[in-house]
Amino acid sequence: MEKVFYPIGGPRRPGSKEECSICRRVMPYRSLRRCFRCKKLLCQSCITEDLEEKSYLICLNCARRYVSPKAYTGKYTGLTFYLTRKAQWTPQVRLPFSQIEGIIHDNLPASAHKTEWWDNTKNTSQSKAWLSVGWKVKEVDLKEKTVVFTRPDVLKPEKKRKRRRLSSKTVLPEYKPRRIKKPSLTKIAKARARLQNVSRKKASMRQYRGKFKPKSAYEKRLYKPDEKP
């Protein structure tokens, strides 16, 4: 099935240019297309195929409104936001009725003290509050006035590796001590040559009796005995 292009009303001059309604680029009229929902002119980079009817073209703004889920708004919106935040930390939440009333800033109806009110299968305003974010009611205790919400697909506990117990039949590998490598003969010869050079340098130095110490090269440059002050 060929794609349907909606024509623009009225004749156009050859080589006329129009502006894209999203990116605001000025392009030739022949390269632009019209969205069948909002009827606006768009370039090829700002238009896509419709998800249901692929023979029609739709702009990115209309596609975003069509794809994005509708946000739930109502009396129990506060409970929806609370469970959304809790989903990042735990897969199960136990809430008393008094805390739920504080979250929604309103009192629960008298029918909330019956198990049928917390049913997940019914299409009610309260069930949409937790089902829209992936939570379900697992257990309701009317005596203690508490309810348990679960969402097991959020966090999965890590499997702990069990340590294998050594039995009498298990054979342990033989212990092999670490072998220390001996230095090569070239390294030994170089070290000996350095020691000999150090000892020769010490023997060639002039020795002085007593506590007299020769002046350093810096002192000889700083204080010259021949020059007069």
Backbone bond lengths (Angstrom), bond angles and torsions (degrees), N, CA, C in turn:
res aa  C-N    CA-C-N  psi(-1)  N-CA   C-N-CA  omega(-1)  CA-C   N-CA-C  phi
1 M - - - 1.455 - - 1.522 109.33 -
2 E 1.311 116.37 128.96 1.458 120.32 -177.23 1.530 110.38 -76.74
3 K 1.334 114.34 151.21 1.453 119.83 179.46 1.522 109.84 -73.04
4 V 1.339 114.97 142.20 1.455 121.08 -177.79 1.518 108.35 -93.44
5 F 1.315 118.41 123.31 1.455 124.03 176.04 1.528 107.88 -108.53
6 Y 1.316 115.78 122.18 1.455 119.83 -179.24 1.514 109.18 -79.87
7 P 1.315 118.64 122.86 1.465 120.38 -178.24 1.517 111.11 -73.92
8 I 1.320 115.66 155.61 1.454 122.66 177.92 1.525 107.67 -90.94
9 G 1.329 113.64 136.43 1.456 117.74 -175.31 1.515 112.50 -66.09
10 G 1.315 116.09 137.48 1.452 121.16 175.58 1.509 112.44 88.81
11 P 1.303 118.14 149.98 1.474 121.27 178.52 1.513 111.62 -72.54
12 R 1.315 115.13 154.79 1.464 121.47 179.94 1.515 109.20 -124.00
13 R 1.300 113.40 152.18 1.454 118.65 176.78 1.522 109.70 -75.68
14 P 1.319 117.51 147.34 1.479 118.60 177.59 1.527 110.23 -66.06
15 G 1.343 115.91 132.42 1.462 121.04 -179.68 1.511 114.27 84.22
16 S 1.355 118.55 9.39 1.467 120.50 178.62 1.525 110.16 -71.91
17 K 1.328 116.47 153.99 1.458 122.30 -176.52 1.526 109.96 -122.38
18 E 1.334 115.00 148.13 1.457 121.84 178.10 1.525 109.16 -132.66
19 E 1.349 116.60 169.42 1.455 123.19 -176.42 1.524 109.66 -108.20
20 C 1.340 115.86 136.68 1.465 120.67 176.08 1.529 108.96 -72.45
21 S 1.319 117.14 136.33 1.465 120.84 -175.16 1.518 113.05 -74.70
22 I 1.337 119.50 -14.02 1.475 121.72 -179.19 1.523 111.18 -103.97
23 C 1.326 117.46 -59.13 1.473 120.67 -176.90 1.521 113.14 -88.52
24 R 1.316 118.75 -9.40 1.462 124.30 176.54 1.525 113.02 62.08
25 R 1.302 116.72 31.03 1.461 120.19 176.06 1.522 109.66 -91.17
26 V 1.312 116.00 137.37 1.458 121.30 178.65 1.523 108.02 -88.18
27 M 1.331 115.73 121.21 1.453 121.68 -175.11 1.520 109.41 -136.58
28 P 1.325 117.98 163.42 1.468 119.99 175.73 1.521 111.43 -60.25
29 Y 1.301 115.66 149.19 1.460 121.48 -175.64 1.536 112.16 -63.10
30 R 1.317 116.77 -33.81 1.471 120.35 -176.86 1.529 112.22 -70.19
31 S 1.327 119.35 -24.57 1.461 122.02 -178.73 1.526 112.79 -87.23
32 L 1.325 118.27 -4.65 1.457 122.18 179.25 1.520 110.91 -93.97
33 R 1.350 115.43 152.73 1.455 122.00 178.06 1.536 108.58 -128.95
34 R 1.333 116.11 162.74 1.452 121.71 -176.77 1.524 109.86 -113.98
35 C 1.341 116.25 132.19 1.468 122.06 176.90 1.529 109.05 -72.70
36 F 1.347 116.99 134.26 1.458 119.79 -176.46 1.529 111.77 -79.36
37 R 1.357 118.44 -6.44 1.465 121.61 177.46 1.528 111.48 -95.26
38 C 1.340 116.81 -57.70 1.467 120.38 -177.43 1.524 112.91 -94.51
39 K 1.346 118.13 -8.64 1.466 123.89 177.49 1.531 112.55 60.23
40 K 1.345 117.50 36.27 1.457 121.53 179.04 1.520 110.33 -106.33
41 L 1.339 115.52 153.95 1.465 121.38 178.84 1.528 109.27 -81.02
42 L 1.329 115.52 136.34 1.461 120.84 -176.60 1.516 109.40 -143.98
43 C 1.348 114.32 153.34 1.460 120.08 174.91 1.528 109.40 -83.94
44 Q 1.306 116.51 175.08 1.469 120.92 -175.69 1.519 112.17 -69.59
45 S 1.348 118.65 -27.01 1.464 120.98 179.24 1.517 112.63 -79.41
46 C 1.321 119.61 -14.85 1.468 123.56 -178.02 1.518 112.16 -108.72
47 I 1.306 118.56 13.51 1.461 121.97 -178.70 1.521 108.56 -133.39
48 T 1.325 115.71 150.52 1.466 121.12 -179.11 1.518 109.09 -145.96
49 E 1.339 116.12 178.92 1.460 120.91 -179.57 1.522 110.13 -84.91
50 D 1.326 116.47 150.65 1.452 121.47 175.98 1.528 109.33 -70.99
51 L 1.346 116.17 144.12 1.458 120.06 -177.24 1.527 111.75 -70.86
52 E 1.321 117.32 -41.30 1.464 120.45 -178.28 1.524 111.52 -80.23
53 E 1.321 115.78 -53.22 1.465 120.81 -179.58 1.529 108.24 -111.25
54 K 1.306 116.94 98.34 1.458 121.31 -173.47 1.526 113.28 -72.56
55 S 1.310 117.26 -6.43 1.452 119.72 178.52 1.530 111.66 -80.22
56 Y 1.335 118.28 -11.34 1.453 122.58 -179.23 1.525 109.80 -105.29
57 L 1.337 115.19 153.77 1.456 122.29 177.91 1.517 109.54 -104.54
58 I 1.334 115.70 142.56 1.455 121.97 -177.31 1.527 108.52 -138.28
59 C 1.320 117.18 143.82 1.469 120.81 -179.13 1.520 110.01 -77.97
60 L 1.334 116.19 167.84 1.466 120.87 -176.96 1.519 111.89 -68.88
61 N 1.336 117.84 -33.83 1.464 119.94 178.97 1.523 111.60 -65.64
62 C 1.332 117.07 -44.67 1.463 120.55 178.32 1.527 111.10 -67.39
63 A 1.331 117.24 -36.32 1.469 120.39 178.76 1.515 110.85 -66.92
64 R 1.334 117.55 -36.66 1.460 120.95 178.94 1.523 111.00 -65.92
65 R 1.333 117.41 -41.21 1.460 120.12 177.90 1.528 111.11 -67.91
66 Y 1.321 115.81 -32.31 1.462 119.76 -178.05 1.531 111.55 -75.14
67 V 1.347 116.97 -37.58 1.465 121.30 -175.22 1.519 112.03 -83.18
68 S 1.343 118.65 -39.38 1.456 122.04 -174.91 1.520 110.13 -63.96
69 P 1.346 117.62 134.53 1.472 119.79 -178.53 1.526 111.11 -70.90
70 K 1.325 115.10 149.99 1.451 120.66 178.91 1.524 110.32 -76.43
71 A 1.322 115.90 128.25 1.459 120.49 -178.61 1.519 110.25 -72.32
72 Y 1.338 115.00 136.85 1.463 119.83 179.35 1.518 109.26 -79.42
73 T 1.313 116.23 128.46 1.463 121.81 177.54 1.518 108.04 -130.98
74 G 1.312 116.21 133.03 1.452 121.15 -179.91 1.509 110.69 174.81
75 K 1.321 114.99 -161.52 1.462 120.91 -177.34 1.515 111.92 -65.86
76 Y 1.352 117.55 -32.41 1.461 122.13 -173.95 1.532 112.04 -103.86
77 T 1.324 116.98 27.19 1.469 120.65 177.95 1.524 111.35 -65.44
78 G 1.321 117.61 -36.02 1.473 120.81 177.90 1.510 112.50 -60.69
79 L 1.337 117.08 -36.93 1.466 120.91 176.68 1.520 110.82 -66.63
80 T 1.324 117.08 -35.98 1.468 120.73 177.75 1.522 111.20 -63.20
81 F 1.335 117.61 -46.12 1.460 121.35 179.05 1.525 111.37 -65.64
82 Y 1.335 116.76 -36.56 1.469 120.46 179.81 1.525 110.84 -65.03
83 L 1.327 117.06 -44.94 1.468 120.27 179.96 1.525 111.66 -69.65
84 T 1.323 117.43 -29.60 1.470 120.34 177.24 1.519 110.90 -65.80
85 R 1.326 117.21 -40.73 1.464 120.33 177.60 1.523 111.48 -70.02
86 K 1.320 117.04 -37.60 1.463 120.50 -179.76 1.525 112.45 -68.41
87 A 1.318 117.34 -24.42 1.466 120.64 -178.35 1.512 112.59 -64.58
88 Q 1.343 117.31 -20.39 1.469 120.14 179.66 1.515 112.26 -77.45
89 W 1.348 118.26 -14.33 1.468 119.90 -172.39 1.523 112.97 -121.31
90 T 1.319 118.55 -32.91 1.456 119.42 -173.35 1.526 109.98 -146.22
91 P 1.341 118.10 148.36 1.470 120.86 177.73 1.531 112.94 -90.59
92 Q 1.340 118.46 -0.41 1.457 120.80 -177.28 1.528 109.09 -145.25
93 V 1.351 115.82 138.08 1.464 122.44 -178.39 1.516 108.45 -135.71
94 R 1.334 116.50 131.78 1.462 122.55 174.11 1.524 108.49 -109.86
95 L 1.332 116.39 120.26 1.462 121.74 -176.07 1.519 110.03 -125.01
96 P 1.328 118.03 130.60 1.471 119.55 170.50 1.523 110.77 -77.10
97 F 1.326 115.18 160.52 1.461 119.58 -178.49 1.523 111.42 -61.81
98 S 1.332 115.92 -35.03 1.472 119.26 -178.68 1.530 111.22 -65.27
99 Q 1.334 117.45 -36.81 1.464 120.41 178.51 1.528 111.23 -70.43
100 I 1.325 116.91 -36.17 1.469 119.83 177.27 1.526 110.34 -64.47
101 E 1.329 115.89 -39.52 1.463 119.14 177.27 1.518 111.46 -63.74
102 G 1.338 117.62 -34.30 1.462 120.33 176.00 1.515 112.54 -71.62
103 I 1.330 117.49 -30.67 1.473 121.13 179.54 1.526 110.82 -71.89
104 I 1.336 116.46 -42.55 1.468 119.58 -177.76 1.532 112.16 -88.08
105 H 1.356 116.93 -6.08 1.474 122.67 -179.71 1.524 111.54 57.90
106 D 1.327 115.23 40.23 1.460 120.46 178.58 1.525 108.08 -162.89
107 N 1.333 116.88 162.95 1.455 121.94 179.43 1.516 110.47 -83.85
108 L 1.326 115.61 145.23 1.456 120.56 174.72 1.523 109.53 -74.20
109 P 1.329 117.89 148.97 1.476 119.19 179.22 1.523 110.99 -70.54
110 A 1.312 115.47 168.19 1.471 120.93 -179.93 1.515 111.46 -66.14
111 S 1.325 117.28 -28.28 1.472 120.40 179.12 1.523 112.54 -70.85
112 A 1.354 118.46 -11.75 1.465 121.12 178.30 1.515 112.20 -69.78
113 H 1.336 118.31 -13.50 1.461 122.16 177.99 1.528 111.55 -88.59
114 K 1.321 116.03 18.08 1.456 122.53 173.28 1.530 108.68 -121.80
115 T 1.319 116.78 147.50 1.473 121.03 -177.55 1.527 112.22 -67.90
116 E 1.331 116.81 -25.19 1.462 119.40 -178.61 1.529 111.77 -66.73
117 W 1.329 116.36 -27.30 1.467 119.84 -178.33 1.522 110.91 -67.84
118 W 1.337 117.82 -27.67 1.466 122.97 -177.91 1.524 111.97 -95.84
119 D 1.306 119.04 18.50 1.465 122.24 -178.22 1.534 109.73 -71.42
120 N 1.341 115.94 136.81 1.466 121.08 -179.24 1.528 112.80 -81.52
121 T 1.330 117.12 -22.73 1.465 120.07 -174.91 1.523 112.73 -80.44
122 K 1.317 118.57 -22.54 1.460 121.18 -177.62 1.525 110.40 -77.11
123 N 1.307 115.28 142.26 1.467 121.42 179.61 1.527 108.90 -90.90
124 T 1.339 115.72 75.87 1.460 121.98 -178.49 1.518 109.80 -115.72
125 S 1.332 116.22 170.00 1.468 120.85 -178.50 1.518 111.55 -67.03
126 Q 1.348 117.33 -37.40 1.463 119.15 179.85 1.521 112.52 -72.38
127 S 1.350 117.46 -35.83 1.467 119.22 179.22 1.522 111.50 -69.99
128 K 1.342 117.73 -32.33 1.460 120.58 176.84 1.521 111.66 -65.19
129 A 1.330 116.77 -27.63 1.458 120.53 -177.52 1.517 111.64 -63.14
130 W 1.329 118.14 -39.93 1.473 119.67 179.77 1.522 112.96 -99.55
131 L 1.330 118.73 -26.87 1.464 119.87 178.83 1.530 111.96 -73.73
132 S 1.329 117.95 -27.16 1.472 120.45 -178.91 1.521 112.36 -68.33
133 V 1.324 118.03 -21.78 1.473 121.76 179.00 1.513 111.99 -110.62
134 G 1.342 117.79 11.44 1.467 121.12 172.77 1.506 115.41 91.55
135 W 1.326 119.20 8.68 1.465 121.65 179.30 1.527 109.85 -95.14
136 K 1.327 115.81 157.54 1.463 122.75 176.93 1.521 109.38 -139.27
137 V 1.331 114.98 153.58 1.462 120.73 176.68 1.523 108.22 -84.51
138 K 1.323 115.51 121.46 1.460 120.65 -178.80 1.518 111.83 -94.41
139 E 1.323 116.58 -42.19 1.463 120.23 -173.88 1.521 109.18 -151.03
140 V 1.332 115.89 141.52 1.461 122.81 177.02 1.518 108.47 -127.42
141 D 1.328 116.93 124.20 1.459 122.70 178.11 1.529 107.97 -111.24
142 L 1.348 116.25 105.88 1.455 120.64 -176.71 1.518 112.40 -77.06
143 K 1.341 118.44 -22.60 1.461 120.48 178.53 1.526 110.51 -72.48
144 E 1.337 116.23 -48.95 1.465 120.08 178.54 1.526 112.55 -86.06
145 K 1.340 116.14 -7.85 1.462 122.54 179.40 1.533 111.31 58.23
146 T 1.308 114.62 56.30 1.468 121.86 177.76 1.516 109.16 -133.38
147 V 1.326 115.47 156.71 1.462 122.22 178.32 1.524 108.03 -136.89
148 V 1.329 116.65 143.55 1.461 122.98 -177.89 1.521 108.07 -113.80
149 F 1.351 116.34 121.15 1.468 123.06 175.18 1.523 108.50 -102.36
150 T 1.320 116.73 140.30 1.472 121.61 -179.69 1.524 109.28 -130.55
151 R 1.305 113.42 148.73 1.467 122.11 172.04 1.519 107.39 -149.23
152 P 1.327 118.71 80.63 1.469 121.40 -172.33 1.515 114.34 -69.88
153 D 1.339 118.90 -18.08 1.458 119.87 -176.76 1.522 112.82 -82.00
154 V 1.338 118.39 0.32 1.467 121.08 -178.93 1.513 110.69 -84.51
155 L 1.315 116.81 -58.07 1.458 121.49 -178.97 1.519 108.92 -121.22
156 K 1.294 116.50 127.09 1.454 121.95 177.03 1.526 108.89 -109.78
157 P 1.323 118.18 127.47 1.466 119.24 -178.67 1.515 111.64 -64.49
158 E 1.301 115.01 140.32 1.459 120.25 -179.72 1.530 109.95 -71.93
159 K 1.306 114.21 139.98 1.451 119.38 178.68 1.523 110.12 -76.96
160 K 1.324 115.07 123.16 1.461 120.17 179.32 1.528 109.84 -81.66
161 R 1.304 114.52 132.88 1.460 119.22 178.81 1.524 109.97 -76.89
162 K 1.302 114.56 125.96 1.452 119.32 178.85 1.530 110.25 -81.74
163 R 1.323 115.04 134.73 1.463 119.64 177.47 1.519 110.46 -77.21
164 R 1.291 114.14 133.80 1.459 118.77 179.78 1.524 109.73 -77.98
165 R 1.294 114.33 128.73 1.463 119.50 177.71 1.520 109.84 -82.17
166 L 1.311 113.83 134.12 1.468 119.08 -179.34 1.521 109.56 -78.36
167 S 1.302 116.10 126.12 1.463 121.19 177.18 1.527 109.34 -101.45
168 S 1.285 114.62 176.58 1.472 119.41 -179.18 1.527 111.68 -69.85
169 K 1.321 117.20 -21.45 1.459 120.20 -177.55 1.525 112.66 -85.70
170 T 1.312 116.74 -18.89 1.468 118.78 -178.16 1.524 110.26 -68.63
171 V 1.301 115.92 137.51 1.459 122.29 -178.34 1.518 108.11 -107.85
172 L 1.330 116.82 119.71 1.458 121.30 179.68 1.519 110.30 -81.46
173 P 1.301 118.35 147.10 1.468 119.81 178.16 1.527 111.42 -68.79
174 E 1.324 115.64 150.53 1.472 120.35 -178.27 1.529 110.72 -68.94
175 Y 1.334 114.21 140.80 1.456 119.94 -179.95 1.527 109.20 -79.95
176 K 1.311 115.73 125.06 1.450 121.36 179.02 1.529 108.88 -112.04
177 P 1.317 118.01 114.66 1.479 119.07 -179.89 1.529 110.92 -66.15
178 R 1.294 113.89 153.04 1.461 119.71 -178.56 1.527 109.80 -73.82
179 R 1.295 115.33 130.49 1.466 120.83 -179.21 1.528 109.59 -86.45
180 I 1.344 114.44 126.60 1.464 120.09 -179.99 1.525 108.06 -91.11
181 K 1.327 114.69 123.97 1.453 119.10 -179.16 1.529 110.55 -78.17
182 K 1.305 116.66 134.47 1.461 121.85 177.25 1.527 110.12 -81.56
183 P 1.339 117.78 144.92 1.470 119.31 179.01 1.529 110.96 -65.68
184 S 1.296 115.67 151.34 1.462 120.22 -179.09 1.523 110.85 -72.87
185 L 1.339 116.91 163.36 1.460 122.15 -178.94 1.522 111.77 -67.49
186 T 1.325 118.70 -30.68 1.464 120.74 179.16 1.525 111.20 -66.84
187 K 1.350 117.66 -40.77 1.459 120.65 177.80 1.524 111.61 -65.16
188 I 1.324 116.53 -37.77 1.477 119.83 178.05 1.519 110.90 -66.26
189 A 1.339 116.80 -40.29 1.465 120.66 -179.81 1.533 110.74 -67.05
190 K 1.321 118.45 -38.82 1.466 121.17 178.82 1.522 111.24 -66.81
191 A 1.321 117.30 -39.35 1.466 120.22 178.55 1.525 111.44 -65.65
192 R 1.310 116.88 -40.22 1.471 120.08 177.59 1.526 111.17 -65.57
193 A 1.324 117.69 -40.07 1.459 121.07 179.19 1.530 110.81 -63.27
194 R 1.345 117.99 -38.63 1.461 121.12 177.85 1.528 110.89 -64.43
195 L 1.306 117.23 -42.94 1.464 120.48 179.24 1.529 111.50 -63.02
196 Q 1.312 116.31 -39.54 1.465 119.61 178.74 1.529 111.39 -66.41
197 N 1.312 117.08 -39.02 1.463 120.24 177.97 1.525 111.76 -64.46
198 V 1.329 116.58 -39.02 1.470 120.24 178.59 1.514 110.51 -65.47
199 S 1.331 116.38 -43.89 1.480 119.69 -179.60 1.536 111.13 -65.80
200 R 1.325 119.46 -36.38 1.465 122.42 177.79 1.529 111.14 -67.27
201 K 1.326 116.00 -38.52 1.465 119.00 179.63 1.522 111.15 -66.36
202 K 1.319 116.94 -39.34 1.459 119.96 177.66 1.531 111.59 -66.19
203 A 1.342 116.84 -37.96 1.467 120.05 -179.68 1.523 111.48 -69.51
204 S 1.316 119.34 -31.14 1.462 122.54 -178.67 1.528 113.12 -78.06
205 M 1.329 117.92 -16.10 1.464 121.05 -178.78 1.529 110.43 -71.56
206 R 1.346 116.86 144.43 1.470 122.95 -179.51 1.524 109.17 -73.37
207 Q 1.307 114.64 132.39 1.456 120.10 -179.61 1.525 110.19 -100.97
208 Y 1.332 116.93 139.86 1.457 124.19 -179.45 1.529 109.07 -116.54
209 R 1.348 113.15 144.67 1.455 117.83 179.11 1.536 110.31 -84.38
210 G 1.299 115.04 155.17 1.456 119.76 177.37 1.534 111.40 75.52
211 K 1.370 112.41 -156.62 1.466 119.41 -177.58 1.524 112.20 -95.59
212 F 1.314 116.00 13.94 1.460 119.29 -179.02 1.533 110.03 -71.86
213 K 1.321 114.08 131.99 1.459 120.43 178.90 1.512 108.56 -117.37
214 P 1.307 118.20 133.71 1.465 119.94 179.16 1.533 110.91 -68.33
215 K 1.327 115.06 151.62 1.453 119.99 179.16 1.533 110.01 -72.64
216 S 1.282 112.76 147.59 1.457 118.15 177.45 1.522 110.20 -77.88
217 A 1.332 115.62 168.19 1.458 120.13 -179.65 1.527 111.37 -63.76
218 Y 1.337 117.28 -32.25 1.459 120.75 178.70 1.522 111.09 -66.93
219 E 1.343 116.99 -41.89 1.469 120.83 178.89 1.521 111.84 -67.86
220 K 1.320 116.29 -34.82 1.470 119.36 178.58 1.524 110.91 -65.98
221 R 1.340 117.04 -37.71 1.461 119.51 177.72 1.522 111.82 -72.90
222 L 1.338 116.10 -32.13 1.474 119.49 -176.01 1.535 111.97 -78.36
223 Y 1.308 116.00 -44.92 1.462 121.06 -178.53 1.536 109.29 -113.36
224 K 1.314 115.35 103.90 1.456 120.30 179.19 1.531 108.92 -95.93
225 P 1.330 117.70 120.91 1.496 118.72 -175.10 1.534 113.42 -70.38
226 D 1.340 118.85 -23.80 1.474 120.48 -176.90 1.520 112.01 -74.79
227 E 1.310 117.03 -32.49 1.483 120.01 -175.44 1.537 109.18 -78.82
228 K 1.344 114.41 144.56 1.461 121.18 178.65 1.531 108.75 -88.94
229 P 1.326 116.72 146.48 1.459 118.62 178.01 1.516 113.14 -71.06
